[in-house]
């Protein structure tokens, strides 16, 4: 496989201000080309916490029929089938969904360690793919996904929905138009206080009778069942004291905090951040990465650090990502937030620090904070903020699903084309590798390989698959 992605073509599509207007691609041989008026038949693989939210957006679209639903956990499958009013057929094996010739596209929302394998197999089956983020569990898997999308001429959208949001597009345009000056530093964060129990420490046990645990593990190493590894809670399972007792819903995708399946908050939230950061700054990835952290405040049985700081060196600027699960105060307050819900604003966000102003993205919108000694061109010094309220929290997801469906019909590359999603995912995976190896990694961005990094770092670029599963393009 040619692992190098053409930089000029990549950068052309990386500009978020032209998202969704990418190059047209042809339909794969043997797959019907859809007219604008045609209905799109969709199969859903993994309708869990995020998957059910995604599926709800697909069901809202006037030109979509959800005709197949697949999950290895019967309660998830039953709930999803009910949401289709009995119009979809249920499956326990995703390969049966891919075998259906009448399905045009699949939604892949299985746990992270499944994303690459299912997406590649879907491309081989002539299906377009909407896959949840992160794109993959390893960098090599992501490269295979890009290769498969191009080889089989498939539309592959990664679920980094901020790429389809007018809110984020406007902020990126302000940065690219120089409205906050030269950016030398970007900071992103996730804060939450789960101390001291964290996600709890349930013991290993037999899997529930309505779960195919071996199929859930799939290509991941064989492991005893544990409620935290599975990531779903139901009546009778142990819960930490901070969680609503007796919950029958999935409270948290705790599987993401085990290295066999995912990459913690870095790949869960960080992919969103770095997807926008790299598009706004028109870069493919970092040149070097360092990270430090550990389990410092929580006593649960997960593996991911509850406190983490990662630094990414790019040409001309630095970016950092930090997470902590033992305190949710941000580093500073600001009177510009008076009258707003600070509880919402403090849990996540990211800021671009420019010579003329700082631009902050968070759940409420975006704001610009001018430097006291400077002013934004065309703005008065007293204009402290440029708020863009996101009144409907589902707006970004709705726009993103619609963008994918439109591209299924037009054969254009979507707003979060697999190349963009893979590059953002790769950045976060490098942060995790730097943390796990305690090394400063030097990365060849164009050729996607380590220039500086030991044997363990190079090993972690790939994912070992448990037999009989194999990833081939």
Secondary structure, 3 states (H helix, E strand, C coil): CCCCCCHHHHHHHHCHHHCCCCCECCCCCCCCCCCCCCCEEEEEECCCHHHHHHHHHHHHCCCEEEEEEECCEHHHHHHHHHHCCCCCEEECCHHHHHHCCCCCEEEECCCHHHHHHHHHHHHHCCCEEEECCCCCCCHHHHHHHHHHHHHCCCCEEECCHHHHCHHHHHHHHHHHCCCCCCEEEEEEEEEEECCCCCCCCCCCCCCCCCECHHHHHCCCCCCCCCHHHHCCCCCCCCCCCCCCCCCCCCCCCHHHHCCCCCCHHHHHCHHHHHHHHHHHCCCCCCCEEEEEEECCCCCCCCCCCCEEEEEEEECCEEEEEEEECEECCCCCCCHHHCCCCHHHHCCEEEEEEECCEEEEEECCEEEEEECCCCCCCCCCCCCCCCCCCCCCCCHHHHHHHHHHHHHHHHCECCCCEHHHHHHHHHHHHHHHHHHHHCCCEEEECCCCEEEECCHHHHHCCCCCCCCCCCCCC
